[in-house]
Amino acid sequence: MNRNARFEKGSGVYTCDFCGKKTRETGCGESSVHLCVYCYELGGIENSRDDGELTQEEFEAEKAALQTRFGVNKERDARRTASITAGV
């Protein structure tokens, strides 16, 4: 299987502003905000939680599912959390 099958043809590589992963646009619109698709998707569920659409438990379950789906390890998630906390 082609590892880059999710990338948009002709898109440039950039570094995710939150977790530091080198990535490209995958078709979800994440490059416009300089995020990898994981951070972009996680931001969406964080917004849903903050808007009261998800409970904390539902948020944690969806976050765990995203981590599994995108193969995110604890170190990468910790970098993302640290950058948000620092106000990046």
N, CA, C and O atoms as CSV, one atom per row, in Angstrom:
chain,resi,resn,atom,element,x,y,z
A,1,MET,N,N,0.836,-1.182,0.000
A,1,MET,CA,C,0.000,0.000,0.000
A,1,MET,C,C,0.879,1.242,0.000
A,1,MET,O,O,1.898,1.289,0.689
A,2,ASN,N,N,0.491,2.224,-0.758
A,2,ASN,CA,C,1.220,3.484,-0.836
A,2,ASN,C,C,1.011,4.270,0.452
A,2,ASN,O,O,-0.126,4.603,0.785
A,3,ARG,N,N,2.077,4.573,1.180
A,3,ARG,CA,C,1.981,5.279,2.457
A,3,ARG,C,C,1.454,6.688,2.293
A,3,ARG,O,O,0.867,7.232,3.228
A,4,ASN,N,N,1.643,7.292,1.140
A,4,ASN,CA,C,1.208,8.670,0.927
A,4,ASN,C,C,-0.133,8.766,0.212
A,4,ASN,O,O,-0.458,9.811,-0.350
A,5,ALA,N,N,-0.906,7.700,0.225
A,5,ALA,CA,C,-2.158,7.662,-0.513
A,5,ALA,C,C,-3.149,8.720,-0.035
A,5,ALA,O,O,-4.034,9.105,-0.798
A,6,ARG,N,N,-3.031,9.200,1.191
A,6,ARG,CA,C,-3.980,10.178,1.708
A,6,ARG,C,C,-3.581,11.606,1.375
A,6,ARG,O,O,-4.385,12.515,1.583
A,7,PHE,N,N,-2.385,11.843,0.872
A,7,PHE,CA,C,-1.930,13.200,0.576
A,7,PHE,C,C,-2.498,13.685,-0.741
A,7,PHE,O,O,-2.736,12.897,-1.656
A,8,GLU,N,N,-2.711,14.979,-0.831
A,8,GLU,CA,C,-3.165,15.598,-2.067
A,8,GLU,C,C,-1.973,15.766,-3.001
A,8,GLU,O,O,-0.922,16.250,-2.581
A,9,LYS,N,N,-2.123,15.374,-4.254
A,9,LYS,CA,C,-1.053,15.492,-5.231
A,9,LYS,C,C,-0.661,16.957,-5.401
A,9,LYS,O,O,-1.513,17.831,-5.562
A,10,GLY,N,N,0.651,17.205,-5.362
A,10,GLY,CA,C,1.171,18.546,-5.562
A,10,GLY,C,C,1.196,19.419,-4.318
A,10,GLY,O,O,1.642,20.565,-4.375
A,11,SER,N,N,0.727,18.896,-3.204
A,11,SER,CA,C,0.740,19.711,-1.986
A,11,SER,C,C,2.122,19.707,-1.356
A,11,SER,O,O,2.818,18.692,-1.376
A,12,GLY,N,N,2.510,20.827,-0.806
A,12,GLY,CA,C,3.816,20.950,-0.180
A,12,GLY,C,C,3.821,20.420,1.242
A,12,GLY,O,O,2.789,20.357,1.910
A,13,VAL,N,N,5.004,20.044,1.683
A,13,VAL,CA,C,5.172,19.567,3.050
A,13,VAL,C,C,5.275,20.772,3.982
A,13,VAL,O,O,5.916,21.769,3.649
A,14,TYR,N,N,4.646,20.675,5.137
A,14,TYR,CA,C,4.756,21.701,6.163
A,14,TYR,C,C,4.808,21.011,7.520
A,14,TYR,O,O,4.527,19.818,7.627
A,15,THR,N,N,5.163,21.759,8.544
A,15,THR,CA,C,5.236,21.231,9.905
A,15,THR,C,C,3.997,21.653,10.670
A,15,THR,O,O,3.633,22.829,10.673
A,16,CYS,N,N,3.346,20.696,11.319
A,16,CYS,CA,C,2.170,20.980,12.134
A,16,CYS,C,C,2.562,21.948,13.251
A,16,CYS,O,O,3.543,21.730,13.962
A,17,ASP,N,N,1.786,23.011,13.391
A,17,ASP,CA,C,2.082,24.025,14.401
A,17,ASP,C,C,1.921,23.513,15.828
A,17,ASP,O,O,2.497,24.092,16.749
A,18,PHE,N,N,1.159,22.453,16.035
A,18,PHE,CA,C,0.954,21.948,17.386
A,18,PHE,C,C,1.900,20.822,17.764
A,18,PHE,O,O,2.570,20.902,18.794
A,19,CYS,N,N,1.970,19.779,16.955
A,19,CYS,CA,C,2.752,18.602,17.376
A,19,CYS,C,C,4.119,18.506,16.706
A,19,CYS,O,O,4.954,17.703,17.121
A,20,GLY,N,N,4.357,19.316,15.676
A,20,GLY,CA,C,5.661,19.320,15.025
A,20,GLY,C,C,5.858,18.265,13.954
A,20,GLY,O,O,6.952,18.139,13.404
A,21,LYS,N,N,4.814,17.505,13.649
A,21,LYS,CA,C,4.923,16.468,12.624
A,21,LYS,C,C,4.999,17.098,11.236
A,21,LYS,O,O,4.270,18.042,10.930
A,22,LYS,N,N,5.889,16.565,10.402
A,22,LYS,CA,C,5.935,16.979,8.989
A,22,LYS,C,C,4.756,16.303,8.298
A,22,LYS,O,O,4.544,15.101,8.462
A,23,THR,N,N,3.994,17.066,7.529
A,23,THR,CA,C,2.777,16.534,6.932
A,23,THR,C,C,2.436,17.288,5.659
A,23,THR,O,O,3.140,18.221,5.272
A,24,ARG,N,N,1.365,16.884,5.017
A,24,ARG,CA,C,0.812,17.534,3.823
A,24,ARG,C,C,-0.695,17.567,3.942
A,24,ARG,O,O,-1.276,16.906,4.803
A,25,GLU,N,N,-1.322,18.333,3.081
A,25,GLU,CA,C,-2.785,18.369,2.998
A,25,GLU,C,C,-3.309,16.986,2.627
A,25,GLU,O,O,-2.786,16.338,1.721
A,26,THR,N,N,-4.342,16.542,3.330
A,26,THR,CA,C,-4.933,15.230,3.048
A,26,THR,C,C,-6.321,15.334,2.442
A,26,THR,O,O,-6.941,14.322,2.115
A,27,GLY,N,N,-6.813,16.572,2.292
A,27,GLY,CA,C,-8.149,16.752,1.739
A,27,GLY,C,C,-9.168,17.168,2.779
A,27,GLY,O,O,-10.332,17.393,2.446
A,28,CYS,N,N,-8.755,17.274,4.029
A,28,CYS,CA,C,-9.670,17.679,5.105
A,28,CYS,C,C,-9.663,19.182,5.346
A,28,CYS,O,O,-10.507,19.689,6.085
A,29,GLY,N,N,-8.734,19.898,4.740
A,29,GLY,CA,C,-8.642,21.339,4.922
A,29,GLY,C,C,-7.667,21.772,5.996
A,29,GLY,O,O,-7.602,22.951,6.345
A,30,GLU,N,N,-6.906,20.821,6.523
A,30,GLU,CA,C,-6.026,21.118,7.650
A,30,GLU,C,C,-4.823,21.984,7.304
A,30,GLU,O,O,-4.265,22.632,8.189
A,31,SER,N,N,-4.414,22.012,6.051
A,31,SER,CA,C,-3.231,22.805,5.699
A,31,SER,C,C,-3.493,24.305,5.825
A,31,SER,O,O,-2.555,25.074,6.034
A,32,SER,N,N,-4.733,24.726,5.703
A,32,SER,CA,C,-5.051,26.155,5.806
A,32,SER,C,C,-4.796,26.697,7.205
A,32,SER,O,O,-4.641,27.904,7.387
A,33,VAL,N,N,-4.752,25.810,8.191
A,33,VAL,CA,C,-4.474,26.224,9.571
A,33,VAL,C,C,-3.161,25.627,10.079
A,33,VAL,O,O,-2.877,25.670,11.275
A,34,HIS,N,N,-2.371,25.076,9.172
A,34,HIS,CA,C,-1.053,24.490,9.461
A,34,HIS,C,C,-1.076,23.431,10.551
A,34,HIS,O,O,-0.235,23.431,11.450
A,35,LEU,N,N,-2.051,22.526,10.461
A,35,LEU,CA,C,-2.140,21.411,11.391
A,35,LEU,C,C,-2.048,20.103,10.623
A,35,LEU,O,O,-2.404,20.039,9.446
A,36,CYS,N,N,-1.570,19.062,11.290
A,36,CYS,CA,C,-1.668,17.720,10.708
A,36,CYS,C,C,-3.126,17.288,10.855
A,36,CYS,O,O,-3.886,17.906,11.601
A,37,VAL,N,N,-3.507,16.254,10.163
A,37,VAL,CA,C,-4.908,15.842,10.189
A,37,VAL,C,C,-5.332,15.396,11.588
A,37,VAL,O,O,-6.483,15.607,11.972
A,38,TYR,N,N,-4.422,14.779,12.362
A,38,TYR,CA,C,-4.765,14.383,13.733
A,38,TYR,C,C,-5.100,15.613,14.584
A,38,TYR,O,O,-6.146,15.649,15.231
A,39,CYS,N,N,-4.224,16.614,14.587
A,39,CYS,CA,C,-4.460,17.807,15.398
A,39,CYS,C,C,-5.703,18.556,14.930
A,39,CYS,O,O,-6.430,19.124,15.744
A,40,TYR,N,N,-5.950,18.558,13.623
A,40,TYR,CA,C,-7.136,19.198,13.069
A,40,TYR,C,C,-8.406,18.503,13.558
A,40,TYR,O,O,-9.345,19.152,14.019
A,41,GLU,N,N,-8.417,17.181,13.450
A,41,GLU,CA,C,-9.586,16.406,13.896
A,41,GLU,C,C,-9.771,16.511,15.406
A,41,GLU,O,O,-10.895,16.646,15.888
A,42,LEU,N,N,-8.667,16.447,16.153
A,42,LEU,CA,C,-8.762,16.561,17.608
A,42,LEU,C,C,-9.268,17.941,18.005
A,42,LEU,O,O,-10.045,18.069,18.951
A,43,GLY,N,N,-8.835,18.967,17.292
A,43,GLY,CA,C,-9.346,20.311,17.556
A,43,GLY,C,C,-10.850,20.388,17.386
A,43,GLY,O,O,-11.534,21.090,18.131
A,44,GLY,N,N,-11.363,19.662,16.401
A,44,GLY,CA,C,-12.810,19.630,16.179
A,44,GLY,C,C,-13.565,19.011,17.337
A,44,GLY,O,O,-14.607,19.517,17.753
A,45,ILE,N,N,-13.030,17.902,17.862
A,45,ILE,CA,C,-13.747,17.292,18.989
A,45,ILE,C,C,-13.531,18.096,20.277
A,45,ILE,O,O,-14.392,18.093,21.156
A,46,GLU,N,N,-12.386,18.785,20.393
A,46,GLU,CA,C,-12.193,19.683,21.542
A,46,GLU,C,C,-13.221,20.815,21.497
A,46,GLU,O,O,-13.781,21.189,22.528
A,47,ASN,N,N,-13.467,21.354,20.313
A,47,ASN,CA,C,-14.479,22.406,20.171
A,47,ASN,C,C,-15.865,21.884,20.539
A,47,ASN,O,O,-16.647,22.578,21.189
A,48,SER,N,N,-16.160,20.654,20.117
A,48,SER,CA,C,-17.460,20.066,20.458
A,48,SER,C,C,-17.612,19.911,21.964
A,48,SER,O,O,-18.682,20.166,22.515
A,49,ARG,N,N,-16.532,19.491,22.631
A,49,ARG,CA,C,-16.568,19.372,24.092
A,49,ARG,C,C,-16.753,20.747,24.732
A,49,ARG,O,O,-17.582,20.924,25.625
A,50,ASP,N,N,-15.970,21.715,24.261
A,50,ASP,CA,C,-16.035,23.058,24.848
A,50,ASP,C,C,-17.389,23.736,24.613
A,50,ASP,O,O,-17.818,24.572,25.408
A,51,ASP,N,N,-18.054,23.368,23.518
A,51,ASP,CA,C,-19.378,23.919,23.220
A,51,ASP,C,C,-20.498,23.153,23.928
A,51,ASP,O,O,-21.671,23.498,23.783
A,52,GLY,N,N,-20.143,22.117,24.693
A,52,GLY,CA,C,-21.129,21.351,25.441
A,52,GLY,C,C,-21.814,20.261,24.635
A,52,GLY,O,O,-22.792,19.672,25.096
A,53,GLU,N,N,-21.312,19.983,23.429
A,53,GLU,CA,C,-21.912,18.947,22.585
A,53,GLU,C,C,-21.433,17.551,22.964
A,53,GLU,O,O,-22.087,16.560,22.639
A,54,LEU,N,N,-20.280,17.466,23.658
A,54,LEU,CA,C,-19.733,16.193,24.131
A,54,LEU,C,C,-19.427,16.304,25.617
A,54,LEU,O,O,-18.987,17.353,26.088
A,55,THR,N,N,-19.657,15.230,26.349
A,55,THR,CA,C,-19.206,15.181,27.740
A,55,THR,C,C,-17.702,14.906,27.738
A,55,THR,O,O,-17.139,14.546,26.705
A,56,GLN,N,N,-17.055,15.073,28.883
A,56,GLN,CA,C,-15.628,14.777,28.977
A,56,GLN,C,C,-15.368,13.302,28.660
A,56,GLN,O,O,-14.374,12.970,28.014
A,57,GLU,N,N,-16.244,12.437,29.107
A,57,GLU,CA,C,-16.085,10.998,28.836
A,57,GLU,C,C,-16.204,10.701,27.342
A,57,GLU,O,O,-15.431,9.909,26.803
A,58,GLU,N,N,-17.163,11.331,26.678
A,58,GLU,CA,C,-17.313,11.149,25.228
A,58,GLU,C,C,-16.092,11.699,24.498
A,58,GLU,O,O,-15.612,11.103,23.534
A,59,PHE,N,N,-15.596,12.845,24.969
A,59,PHE,CA,C,-14.394,13.426,24.384
A,59,PHE,C,C,-13.212,12.470,24.504
A,59,PHE,O,O,-12.504,12.232,23.525
A,60,GLU,N,N,-12.994,11.924,25.697
A,60,GLU,CA,C,-11.873,11.002,25.917
A,60,GLU,C,C,-11.982,9.773,25.028
A,60,GLU,O,O,-10.975,9.288,24.513
A,61,ALA,N,N,-13.196,9.268,24.843
A,61,ALA,CA,C,-13.398,8.098,23.976
A,61,ALA,C,C,-13.083,8.437,22.524
A,61,ALA,O,O,-12.439,7.652,21.828
A,62,GLU,N,N,-13.533,9.601,22.064
A,62,GLU,CA,C,-13.254,10.002,20.680
A,62,GLU,C,C,-11.774,10.296,20.477
A,62,GLU,O,O,-11.216,9.990,19.423
A,63,LYS,N,N,-11.137,10.889,21.483
A,63,LYS,CA,C,-9.703,11.153,21.402
A,63,LYS,C,C,-8.923,9.845,21.312
A,63,LYS,O,O,-7.994,9.730,20.512
A,64,ALA,N,N,-9.294,8.867,22.122
A,64,ALA,CA,C,-8.619,7.560,22.079
A,64,ALA,C,C,-8.801,6.902,20.710
A,64,ALA,O,O,-7.873,6.282,20.191
A,65,ALA,N,N,-9.978,7.033,20.135
A,65,ALA,CA,C,-10.231,6.473,18.805
A,65,ALA,C,C,-9.365,7.163,17.752
A,65,ALA,O,O,-8.841,6.504,16.854
A,66,LEU,N,N,-9.211,8.496,17.858
A,66,LEU,CA,C,-8.344,9.226,16.925
A,66,LEU,C,C,-6.890,8.797,17.085
A,66,LEU,O,O,-6.183,8.604,16.097
A,67,GLN,N,N,-6.447,8.649,18.330
A,67,GLN,CA,C,-5.067,8.233,18.570
A,67,GLN,C,C,-4.802,6.871,17.938
A,67,GLN,O,O,-3.742,6.654,17.350
A,68,THR,N,N,-5.742,5.971,18.054
A,68,THR,CA,C,-5.606,4.650,17.434
A,68,THR,C,C,-5.622,4.768,15.921
A,68,THR,O,O,-4.782,4.179,15.239
A,69,ARG,N,N,-6.570,5.524,15.396
A,69,ARG,CA,C,-6.717,5.681,13.936
A,69,ARG,C,C,-5.464,6.263,13.291
A,69,ARG,O,O,-5.058,5.829,12.213
A,70,PHE,N,N,-4.849,7.250,13.953
A,70,PHE,CA,C,-3.695,7.924,13.380
A,70,PHE,C,C,-2.370,7.446,13.957
A,70,PHE,O,O,-1.318,7.973,13.593
A,71,GLY,N,N,-2.397,6.469,14.841
A,71,GLY,CA,C,-1.173,5.922,15.409
A,71,GLY,C,C,-0.384,6.938,16.215
A,71,GLY,O,O,0.846,6.962,16.161
A,72,VAL,N,N,-1.087,7.774,16.959
A,72,VAL,CA,C,-0.435,8.833,17.737
A,72,VAL,C,C,0.092,8.256,19.041
A,72,VAL,O,O,-0.636,7.599,19.784
A,73,ASN,N,N,1.371,8.511,19.308
A,73,ASN,CA,C,1.945,8.038,20.564
A,73,ASN,C,C,1.844,9.126,21.629
A,73,ASN,O,O,1.518,10.274,21.325
A,74,LYS,N,N,2.122,8.764,22.863
A,74,LYS,CA,C,1.979,9.702,23.984
A,74,LYS,C,C,2.913,10.896,23.852
A,74,LYS,O,O,2.549,12.005,24.242
A,75,GLU,N,N,4.113,10.690,23.310
A,75,GLU,CA,C,5.069,11.788,23.158
A,75,GLU,C,C,4.533,12.852,22.210
A,75,GLU,O,O,4.609,14.045,22.506
A,76,ARG,N,N,3.996,12.428,21.080
A,76,ARG,CA,C,3.448,13.394,20.110
A,76,ARG,C,C,2.251,14.125,20.706
A,76,ARG,O,O,2.109,15.334,20.524
A,77,ASP,N,N,1.398,13.408,21.408
A,77,ASP,CA,C,0.240,14.051,22.009
A,77,ASP,C,C,0.674,15.012,23.115
A,77,ASP,O,O,0.045,16.053,23.305
A,78,ALA,N,N,1.740,14.679,23.847
A,78,ALA,CA,C,2.251,15.560,24.897
A,78,ALA,C,C,2.813,16.842,24.294
A,78,ALA,O,O,2.628,17.919,24.860
A,79,ARG,N,N,3.510,16.742,23.135
A,79,ARG,CA,C,4.016,17.948,22.467
A,79,ARG,C,C,2.854,18.852,22.060
A,79,ARG,O,O,2.929,20.071,22.214
A,80,ARG,N,N,1.787,18.255,21.544
A,80,ARG,CA,C,0.622,19.031,21.129
A,80,ARG,C,C,0.022,19.736,22.349
A,80,ARG,O,O,-0.266,20.932,22.291
A,81,THR,N,N,-0.167,19.014,23.437
A,81,THR,CA,C,-0.758,19.597,24.644
A,81,THR,C,C,0.139,20.716,25.188
A,81,THR,O,O,-0.359,21.759,25.610
A,82,ALA,N,N,1.436,20.503,25.179
A,82,ALA,CA,C,2.365,21.520,25.676
A,82,ALA,C,C,2.307,22.791,24.835
A,82,ALA,O,O,2.350,23.896,25.376
A,83,SER,N,N,2.208,22.641,23.518
A,83,SER,CA,C,2.170,23.828,22.656
A,83,SER,C,C,0.867,24.603,22.848
A,83,SER,O,O,0.860,25.832,22.772
A,84,ILE,N,N,-0.222,23.899,23.093
A,84,ILE,CA,C,-1.499,24.587,23.336
A,84,ILE,C,C,-1.434,25.321,24.670
A,84,ILE,O,O,-1.856,26.473,24.777
A,85,THR,N,N,-0.902,24.647,25.683
A,85,THR,CA,C,-0.782,25.239,27.009
A,85,THR,C,C,0.097,26.484,26.985
A,85,THR,O,O,-0.165,27.453,27.697
A,86,ALA,N,N,1.149,26.449,26.155
A,86,ALA,CA,C,2.075,27.580,26.051
A,86,ALA,C,C,1.485,28.725,25.219
A,86,ALA,O,O,2.050,29.818,25.175
A,87,GLY,N,N,0.357,28.472,24.567
A,87,GLY,CA,C,-0.290,29.521,23.785
A,87,GLY,C,C,0.248,29.679,22.388
A,87,GLY,O,O,0.172,30.766,21.817
A,88,VAL,N,N,0.797,28.603,21.815
A,88,VAL,CA,C,1.338,28.656,20.450
A,88,VAL,C,C,0.190,28.787,19.477
A,88,VAL,O,O,0.410,28.850,18.267
